[in-house]
Amino acid sequence: MTDRSEENRPSFNAFHAKDGRDDKSYFTRVGVAFAHKDGEGHTIELDAMPVDGRIVLRTPNERLEETRTQKPRRCERDDRTR
């Protein structure tokens, strides 16, 4: 079993952000960032490397809170791509 202390938790989640229609951005989680012990930087561990768009670092709590306050998105039948 792993130790779940604050030291072992990521400081940030890394997301690939890509601009979509209607000035919306779409986020895909691609990794995490851990603070250095001396507090002078971060190590980023990526599970995927985006070839376009940008990488955005967000605190886990910030993203969780944002998700909780948004209404669930539902696609209408006409909005779906096949």
Secondary structure, DSSP 8 states (H G I E B T S, - for coil): -----GGGS-SEEEEEEEE-GGG-EEEEEEEEEEE-TTSS-EEEEESS--SSSEEEEE-HHHHHHHHHHS------GGG---
